[in-house]
Amino acid sequence: MLRLTLSKESEEFRGRFREWLSQHQAPGYGNDASLETFVRVGREWQRSLASGGWVGVHWPSEFGGRSLSLVEEAVIQEELVRVQSPQLLGLFGLTMVGPVLIRHGTQTQKARYLSKILDASEIWCQGFSEPGAGSDLAAIKTRARAVDGGFLVSGQKVWTSFAHIADWCFVLCRTSDEEQKHKGLSYLLLDMKSKGITVRPLKQISGDEEFNEVFFEDVFVPAENVVGQVGDGWKIAISTLMYERVVLTFARQLQSEVALRALIEKCQSRADGEFKAQLAKEISRACAVRALAYEHLLNYAGGKAPGPEGSLDKLFWSESFQSIAKLSLKASGIDAARGELDPQSGSEAHRYLYSRGRSIAAGTSEIQRNIIAERILGLPKQG
């Protein structure tokens, strides 16, 4: 849909990856939509990519990457979409906790976790959202009480993607009661096999069950599993979200491009002028969203850390994706609306229902607009 010409080095990198992909065919799920197959295929495919050095290419070479930029990471994502790659099982580790540990972790933490993130030996989930806090991350109540040698964590997290298959969780907890709520938080690495953890999958309207609610009851976390210093949780959580809204959002933009290409192919013979005008609007918006994402990625190529501009990418992509999914469902008629909700089916009905949550996940559209207003445009806070 949109293809920008990158630097000679980036395009040569693309060519080398395409050559590798031509010799290592991306696997499929077949007719098996089970969780077991999703986990097995995703893990094996990521391990294969990692063995060729095609995972975490923007990570420093000393930690298993190639010391390239996020532009090359985007090239990887584009080529994976082109060959209809299954989802990499360790995506959260690759795009969030890995970069955060590289930036904020101790040498011991880096040595312990990073290599296992790259080859999907260990899968991570994100323990941020809570049922009582909504989008107000500073209002979380999950508490980490200091004890001899570490902390006892108690509380509840929700919307925790893949917690039911994860080995580890990066958890934002309250370690003190400060007057300013965000100052009493700490960032912990929690072993999901620890005693005192209960995970309950949540089935969504789309039929997907990757979300979970997670309960912690006096779960022991060693002191060496604190990232940064005790009380640094807010700063490190924001760093995590900045990375989430870059690479992970870019991968999801490519998801919506796949949906848009399918819509164009299906409806290219339609003579309905009003529909064509709607389709042209979606194409134009999708191109603008991708161009903006590329601009940000190119700015990061010099080593700059992701910042609040990622909220622009996340906001515009999620709302564009919803609009594409709605138009696709409308174009396909009532039969499509009654279609299969199997997560692996790729049906218009499943995509439409799945898209509704994209303007909530990774921060609601309202939160993104607040960030854009305050941190990019410099507008004053209300009140």
Buried (B, 14 or more C-beta within 10 A) or exposed (E): EBEEEBEEEBEEBBEEBEEBBEEBEBBEBEEEBEBEBBBBBBBBBBBBBBEEBBBBBBBBEEBBBBEBBBBBBBBBBBBBBEEEBBBBBBBBBBBBBBBBBBBBBEEEBBEBBBBBBBBBBBBBBBBBBBEEBEBEBBEBEBBBEEEEEBBBBBBBBBBBBBBBBBBBBBBBBBBEEEEEBBBBBBBBBBBBEBEEBEBEBBEBEBBBEBBBBBBBEEBBBEEEBBBBEBBBBBBBBBBBBBBBBBBBBBBBBBBBBBBBBBBEEEBEEEEEEEBEEBBEEBBEBBBEBBEBBBEBBBBBBEEEEBBBBBBBBBBBBBBBBBBBBBBBBBBBEEEBEEBBBBBBBEBBBBBBBBBBBBBBBBBBBEBBEBBBBBEEEEEEEEE
